Amino acid sequence: MNTTVNIFVVQIINMDSNWPYKLVGVYSSKELADAAGIKACEMWEEDGRMTHTVTILALDDLINGVDRYEL
């Protein structure tokens, strides 16, 4: 049984200036994360060409109840 809880961290970056990442938020699904990333890129569009990244992380670093560093 899979007991892993994933979180989806969304960040945006300006592709023209390599402006550092800006944290958008943390979401419970890839669909919500992508929607938030697209909305954030549209909101910050006047600052240049924006893109978003979604990083998937295991909550508390536990994958099926085992610390990911012990796998």
N, C-alpha and C positions, 0 to 999 in steps of 0.2 A: 504494500500500500504506500502510495506517495504522500508524505506528510510535509513536503516542502511548501513554504509560503513564499511566493515571489513578490517583490516590489519593483516598480518600473519608475526609474528616475529620469526626468526629462530636463535637458539643458539646450540652450540655443547659442549659436556663434555667428558672428558677422563674417561672411566669406571674403569680403573685400579688404578688410583691415586686420583680420585675425583677432578681432576684438575678443577678449577672454569670454569663456563660457558664462552664461547667466542661468542660474537655476530657475526652472519654471515650476516644478513641483514633483511630488511622488504620487503614483497612482497604483490601483489594484489590478489593472489589466492593460494589455498592449494597446487595445482599441482606445481606451480613455487617454493613455499616454500620447499616442499619435495625434489624437484630436487636440489635445492641449498644446502639443508642439507646433502643430499647424497654425492654431489660433495665435500663439505667441509670436511666431514668425510674421504673421500678418500685422500684428499690433506694432512690432518693432521694425517694420519694413522701411520706414523713412530713414533709418540708420544705415541702410545698405542691403545687400543680398544676404538673407538669413537662412540658416538651415537648423534643423533640430536633431538631437541624438537621444536615443532611449537606451538606458543601461539597465539590464535585468540583474537584480541581486536577490540572493536568498536571504530572507529575514533572519536576523541573528546568526548569519553564516551557517545555518543548519540545513543540510540536504538529507532528507529522509531521517531526521533525528540525529545525524552524525555531523560533527563540525567539519566544514569543507576542507580544512587543513589536515584532517586525519584521513581523508579519502585517498 
